[in-house]
Amino acid sequence: MIHFDNHAFKGFDRSLKDLFDLLLAMGKHVEELIALLPAGLESADTQAHASAKAIDKQINEAEIEADHAVADIVGKFNPVGEELRFILGSVKVAGALERLADRIKNCSKRLAKVQHPLDAEIKSALTASINALKPMVTHSLDQVVDYQPALSIELLRLGAEVQRSYRLTLLRLNQLQLSAEHTHHILLVAKNLDQASDMAIEIMKIGHYINVGTKYEKVS
C-alpha cells in the first residue's frame, strides 16, 4: 500500500498525495462522462456531446498537469522503490484515463447521431455495458495505492460483462436490417465502451505493478 505520510520530507508526502488526487479528479471527470450516456440511449442529445467535449478538455489538461507533476517530483526528491513505481506509473494511469475519456466522448458523439428509438435488445445491451463500466474507473484507481486481488477479479468480471454486451450488440445488428450509417454509429458506441473497459483493466494492471513490483498475471 502506498503511504503519503511517512517520508522524511513532508514536501515529498504532499507531492505524492497531490499527484494521486489529480488522478482521482481525472477519474471523477470520466465518471461524469459516463453519466451522460444513459440519456443518449433515450433520444438524440447534441448538448450531451457538447458537455462531453468540455469535460474531456479538462481531462486532457489534467493529464498534462500530471506529466509536469511527475517531472517535478523526480527532479526534487530522487524517489526509489515503490514510490518511484507509483510516480512513473501515475504517468501511465493518467494516459489511460485520457484514452478512456476519449472513448466515452466518442460514445456521446455517436449516440447523438443514431436513429431513435433504439431497438430494445440493443438498448438493453448498451445499458448493461454502461452499468458495468460505471464502477470500473473507481475500482481501478483504488488498485493504484492499495492493491487488492479480489478487486481485480471483480474488475475482470465487469470487463467480461462489457465484452458480452458488445457481442450481443454485434449479434443483434446482424439480425436487423438497418441503414449502414445507423449500424456504424451503434457499432462504434459498443466498441468504444468495450475499449473503455479495457483501459480500466489496464489501470488495474499498472496498480498491480506499482504495489507488487511484477506484471499482473490472471489467476486461472
Phi, psi and chi 1 to 4 in degrees:
 res  aa     phi    psi   chi1   chi2   chi3   chi4
   1 MET       -  132.9 -179.7  175.7  179.9      -
   2 ILE   -77.9  132.3  -56.2  -64.5      -      -
   3 HIS  -110.0  144.7  -64.8  -80.1      -      -
   4 PHE  -114.3   20.1  -58.2  126.5      -      -
   5 ASP  -146.5   24.6   58.4   -0.5      -      -
   6 ASN  -135.0   25.6   64.1  -16.6      -      -
   7 HIS  -103.7  159.8  -61.7   95.6      -      -
   8 ALA   -62.7  -35.2      -      -      -      -
   9 PHE  -102.2  116.3  -62.4  103.5      -      -
  10 LYS   -63.3  -29.5  -66.9  -57.0  178.4 -175.2
  11 GLY   -63.0  -33.0      -      -      -      -
  12 PHE   -66.4  -47.0 -170.9   27.0      -      -
  13 ASP   -54.9  -49.4  -72.5  -27.4      -      -
  14 ARG   -64.0  -39.7 -174.4  169.8   56.8 -105.3
  15 SER   -66.1  -40.3  -64.8      -      -      -
  16 LEU   -63.6  -45.0  -67.6  175.7      -      -
  17 LYS   -65.8  -41.0 -172.9  174.5 -173.4  -53.7
  18 ASP   -61.4  -37.8  -73.2  -12.4      -      -
  19 LEU   -64.7  -45.1  177.3   57.4      -      -
  20 PHE   -67.6  -37.9 -174.3   59.5      -      -
  21 ASP   -60.6  -34.5  -75.4  -13.7      -      -
  22 LEU   -65.8  -40.5 -176.5   56.5      -      -
  23 LEU   -64.5  -40.6  -62.2 -179.6      -      -
  24 LEU   -63.0  -39.4  -69.8  178.1      -      -
  25 ALA   -63.8  -40.1      -      -      -      -
  26 MET   -61.4  -42.0  -67.9  179.9   72.0      -
  27 GLY   -61.0  -40.3      -      -      -      -
  28 LYS   -62.8  -39.2  -69.4  -63.2 -177.4 -176.0
  29 HIS   -65.7  -38.5  -74.2  -43.5      -      -
  30 VAL   -62.6  -40.7  171.9      -      -      -
  31 GLU   -63.4  -34.6  -69.7  172.6  -10.1      -
  32 GLU   -63.6  -38.2  -68.7  170.2    9.4      -
  33 LEU   -63.5  -45.1  -74.1  174.3      -      -
  34 ILE   -62.7  -36.6  -63.8  172.0      -      -
  35 ALA   -65.3  -18.9      -      -      -      -
  36 LEU   -77.4  -18.9  -66.2  171.9      -      -
  37 LEU   -72.5  -42.9  -63.0 -179.1      -      -
  38 PRO   -54.7  -39.7  -28.6   37.4      -      -
  39 ALA   -62.5  -31.4      -      -      -      -
  40 GLY   -70.0  -16.4      -      -      -      -
  41 LEU   -79.5  -17.7  -60.6  178.6      -      -
  42 GLU   -91.7  -38.3  -58.2  -65.5  -23.0      -
  43 SER  -160.2  159.7   61.7      -      -      -
  44 ALA   -67.8  124.7      -      -      -      -
  45 ASP  -131.3   93.5 -174.6   -2.7      -      -
  46 THR   -68.3  -26.5   55.4      -      -      -
  47 GLN   -67.3  -33.2 -178.0   55.0   46.9      -
  48 ALA   -62.4  -39.5      -      -      -      -
  49 HIS   -67.1  -38.4 -178.5 -133.7      -      -
  50 ALA   -62.3  -42.1      -      -      -      -
  51 SER   -64.2  -40.0  -62.2      -      -      -
  52 ALA   -62.5  -40.3      -      -      -      -
  53 LYS   -64.8  -37.5  -72.4 -164.5  -65.8 -176.3
  54 ALA   -66.6  -41.9      -      -      -      -
  55 ILE   -66.5  -42.7  -64.4  170.2      -      -
  56 ASP   -60.6  -35.6 -175.2   60.9      -      -
  57 LYS   -62.4  -40.3 -176.3  173.9 -176.7  -67.9
  58 GLN   -63.0  -38.8  -68.8  178.9  -68.8      -
  59 ILE   -67.2  -41.2  -66.6  170.9      -      -
  60 ASN   -60.7  -41.8  -67.8  -19.3      -      -
  61 GLU   -66.2  -37.2  -68.4  169.5   -9.8      -
  62 ALA   -67.9  -34.9      -      -      -      -
  63 GLU   -62.3  -43.1 -177.0 -167.9   14.4      -
  64 ILE   -62.8  -41.2  -65.0  171.6      -      -
  65 GLU   -62.5  -37.9 -174.1  177.9  -12.0      -
  66 ALA   -65.0  -41.7      -      -      -      -
  67 ASP   -59.5  -44.1  -72.5  -14.3      -      -
  68 HIS   -65.7  -39.5  -69.0  163.6      -      -
  69 ALA   -63.2  -41.8      -      -      -      -
  70 VAL   -63.8  -45.5  164.6      -      -      -
  71 ALA   -61.1  -39.1      -      -      -      -
  72 ASP   -66.3  -43.2 -173.1   58.3      -      -
  73 ILE   -65.2  -45.9  -67.0  170.7      -      -
  74 VAL   -61.9  -41.3  171.0      -      -      -
  75 GLY   -67.6  -34.5      -      -      -      -
  76 LYS   -86.0  -39.1  -77.3 -176.1  178.0  178.8
  77 PHE  -116.0   -6.7  -58.5  107.7      -      -
  78 ASN    47.2   59.2 -166.0   27.2      -      -
  79 PRO   -69.2  156.8   27.0  -36.0      -      -
  80 VAL  -137.8  170.9  -63.7      -      -      -
  81 GLY    60.5 -137.9      -      -      -      -
  82 GLU   -61.1  -38.6 -171.5  177.0   62.6      -
  83 GLU   -63.9  -38.5  -74.8   78.4   12.8      -
  84 LEU   -66.5  -41.2 -179.5   59.3      -      -
  85 ARG   -61.7  -40.0  -68.2 -160.0  -57.8  -89.6
  86 PHE   -64.0  -45.1  167.1   72.0      -      -
  87 ILE   -64.9  -48.3  -66.7  161.9      -      -
  88 LEU   -70.9  -35.1  -62.0 -178.4      -      -
  89 GLY   -65.0  -29.9      -      -      -      -
  90 SER   -62.1  -33.7  -66.9      -      -      -
  91 VAL   -61.9  -43.9  176.1      -      -      -
  92 LYS   -67.5  -39.0  -64.7 -178.8  178.9 -179.6
  93 VAL   -63.0  -45.4  170.2      -      -      -
  94 ALA   -59.9  -40.7      -      -      -      -
  95 GLY   -64.7  -40.6      -      -      -      -
  96 ALA   -66.2  -39.1      -      -      -      -
  97 LEU   -64.0  -39.0  -73.4  168.9      -      -
  98 GLU   -64.7  -42.2 -170.2  -83.7  -29.8      -
  99 ARG   -68.6  -38.5  -65.8 -167.2  -60.1  -83.1
 100 LEU   -60.1  -44.8 -161.0  164.7      -      -
 101 ALA   -61.3  -39.1      -      -      -      -
 102 ASP   -59.9  -41.4  -84.2  -14.0      -      -
 103 ARG   -62.5  -41.9  -57.4  -47.0 -170.0  -94.6
 104 ILE   -71.4  -39.1  -55.9  -56.1      -      -
 105 LYS   -58.7  -41.2 -179.4 -170.9   68.0  175.2
 106 ASN   -64.2  -34.1  -72.7  -20.5      -      -
 107 CYS   -61.7  -44.7  -71.9      -      -      -
 108 SER   -60.1  -41.6  -68.1      -      -      -
 109 LYS   -60.8  -46.6  175.9 -178.1  177.5 -179.4
 110 ARG   -71.2  -38.2  -62.6  -64.4  172.8  176.3
 111 LEU   -64.8  -26.4  -74.3  173.2      -      -
 112 ALA   -73.8  -10.7      -      -      -      -
 113 LYS  -111.9  -11.1  -64.4 -178.0  177.8 -178.1
 114 VAL   -75.1  160.7  -60.5      -      -      -
 115 GLN   -82.9  131.6  -62.5  173.0   12.9      -
 116 HIS  -112.2  150.5  -70.7   81.6      -      -
 117 PRO   -75.5  150.9   28.8  -35.3      -      -
 118 LEU   -72.3  152.1  -71.2  172.7      -      -
 119 ASP   -54.8  138.4  171.1   77.1      -      -
 120 ALA   -59.7  -40.6      -      -      -      -
 121 GLU   -70.0  -39.3  -69.6 -174.9   32.0      -
 122 ILE   -66.3  -44.1  -72.4  176.9      -      -
 123 LYS   -59.7  -41.8 -178.5  178.7  177.4 -178.5
 124 SER   -64.0  -42.3  176.1      -      -      -
 125 ALA   -66.2  -42.7      -      -      -      -
 126 LEU   -67.6  -37.5  -65.8  178.3      -      -
 127 THR   -61.5  -42.2  -61.7      -      -      -
 128 ALA   -62.4  -39.8      -      -      -      -
 129 SER   -62.3  -46.5  -78.6      -      -      -
 130 ILE   -63.0  -43.4  -66.7  166.9      -      -
 131 ASN   -65.8  -35.0  -71.6  -20.9      -      -
 132 ALA   -72.3  -35.1      -      -      -      -
 133 LEU   -72.1  -31.6 -175.8   61.4      -      -
 134 LYS   -48.4  -53.0  -78.2  178.3 -178.1  176.7
 135 PRO   -80.3   -9.5   28.7  -33.1      -      -
 136 MET   -67.2  -34.7  -69.4 -175.8   74.7      -
 137 VAL   -65.2  -49.5  177.3      -      -      -
 138 THR   -61.7  -46.1  -62.8      -      -      -
 139 HIS   -59.3  -43.0  -71.7  -16.0      -      -
 140 SER   -66.4  -39.3   64.4      -      -      -
 141 LEU   -69.4  -31.9  -73.3  172.3      -      -
 142 ASP   -58.8  -33.9  -73.8  -16.9      -      -
 143 GLN   -71.4  -16.9  -63.7  -69.1   71.3      -
 144 VAL   -68.6  -39.6  171.6      -      -      -
 145 VAL  -107.7  -17.7  -66.7      -      -      -
 146 ASP  -146.0   80.3 -173.7   14.9      -      -
 147 TYR   -67.6  131.2 -176.3   81.0      -      -
 148 GLN  -130.7  117.5  -57.5  171.7   54.2      -
 149 PRO   -55.3  -39.0  -27.5   36.4      -      -
 150 ALA   -63.9  -33.8      -      -      -      -
 151 LEU   -71.0  -32.5 -167.5   53.2      -      -
 152 SER   -64.6  -39.7  -72.2      -      -      -
 153 ILE   -62.0  -40.9  -66.8  172.9      -      -
 154 GLU   -65.2  -40.1  174.3   63.4    6.1      -
 155 LEU   -62.5  -42.1  -85.0  161.0      -      -
 156 LEU   -65.0  -36.2  -68.2  173.5      -      -
 157 ARG   -64.5  -44.8 -176.1 -168.8   70.4   78.4
 158 LEU   -64.1  -39.7  -68.7  167.2      -      -
 159 GLY   -62.0  -38.3      -      -      -      -
 160 ALA   -65.6  -33.1      -      -      -      -
 161 GLU   -64.0  -41.9  -76.4  -68.7  -43.4      -
 162 VAL   -64.3  -43.2  178.5      -      -      -
 163 GLN   -62.4  -41.1  -70.4  179.3  -18.7      -
 164 ARG   -61.9  -44.1  177.3  176.5  177.6  -86.6
 165 SER   -64.2  -36.0  -63.5      -      -      -
 166 TYR   -61.3  -46.3  176.4   44.9      -      -
 167 ARG   -64.4  -39.0  -69.9 -166.0  -64.4  -90.5
 168 LEU   -64.5  -37.8  -71.5  173.9      -      -
 169 THR   -64.2  -44.2  -58.7      -      -      -
 170 LEU   -60.3  -44.4  -70.9  178.8      -      -
 171 LEU   -61.2  -44.7  178.9   62.3      -      -
 172 ARG   -68.0  -38.4 -175.6   57.5  176.5  164.0
 173 LEU   -62.0  -35.0  -74.6  171.9      -      -
 174 ASN   -68.7  -25.3  -74.1  -28.8      -      -
 175 GLN   -83.1  -27.5  -65.6  170.7  -15.5      -
 176 LEU   -91.5  153.6  -62.8  172.4      -      -
 177 GLN  -107.1   80.6  -66.8 -176.3  -18.7      -
 178 LEU  -102.6  164.7  -56.0  175.1      -      -
 179 SER   -64.9  153.5   69.7      -      -      -
 180 ALA   -60.1  -39.1      -      -      -      -
 181 GLU   -65.9  -45.6 -177.9 -179.5    9.3      -
 182 HIS   -62.5  -45.4 -172.8   44.6      -      -
 183 THR   -59.7  -42.5  -62.0      -      -      -
 184 HIS   -61.0  -45.2 -179.6   65.1      -      -
 185 HIS   -64.5  -45.2  -70.7  -44.1      -      -
 186 ILE   -63.5  -43.6  -66.6  174.1      -      -
 187 LEU   -58.7  -41.9  178.1   60.2      -      -
 188 LEU   -69.8  -32.8  -74.2  178.7      -      -
 189 VAL   -61.4  -50.5  171.2      -      -      -
 190 ALA   -62.3  -41.2      -      -      -      -
 191 LYS   -67.4  -41.7 -174.8  174.4 -177.6   62.2
 192 ASN   -65.7  -36.6  -83.7  -70.2      -      -
 193 LEU   -63.3  -41.8  -71.2  170.3      -      -
 194 ASP   -63.9  -43.1 -173.9   45.7      -      -
 195 GLN   -67.3  -33.9  -69.1  175.8  -22.0      -
 196 ALA   -63.6  -41.6      -      -      -      -
 197 SER   -64.9  -35.3   74.4      -      -      -
 198 ASP   -61.0  -38.8  -72.0  -16.7      -      -
 199 MET   -64.7  -39.8  -68.0  -63.4  100.1      -
 200 ALA   -63.5  -40.7      -      -      -      -
 201 ILE   -67.5  -34.3  -69.2  171.5      -      -
 202 GLU   -62.4  -39.4  179.0   62.1   25.2      -
 203 ILE   -62.6  -41.5  -67.5  170.3      -      -
 204 MET   -57.9  -42.3  173.3  -87.8  -73.8      -
 205 LYS   -66.6  -35.8  -67.7  178.9  179.4  179.3
 206 ILE   -63.6  -41.7  -64.0  168.7      -      -
 207 GLY   -60.0  -38.4      -      -      -      -
 208 HIS   -61.8  -45.1 -179.9  -83.1      -      -
 209 TYR   -64.8  -40.8  179.4   74.4      -      -
 210 ILE   -59.7  -47.0  -71.3  171.0      -      -
 211 ASN   -85.8  -32.4  -73.5  -89.5      -      -
 212 VAL  -104.1  -28.8 -178.6      -      -      -
 213 GLY    87.6    8.7      -      -      -      -
 214 THR  -132.5  161.7   60.6      -      -      -
 215 LYS   -68.0  140.9  179.9 -179.6  177.6 -178.6
 216 TYR   -67.9  132.2  176.9   80.1      -      -
 217 GLU  -123.4  124.6  -61.6  -70.4  -14.0      -
 218 LYS   -65.6  132.3 -176.6  178.2  177.8 -179.9
 219 VAL   -83.3  122.1  178.2      -      -      -
 220 SER   -83.7      -   57.2      -      -      -
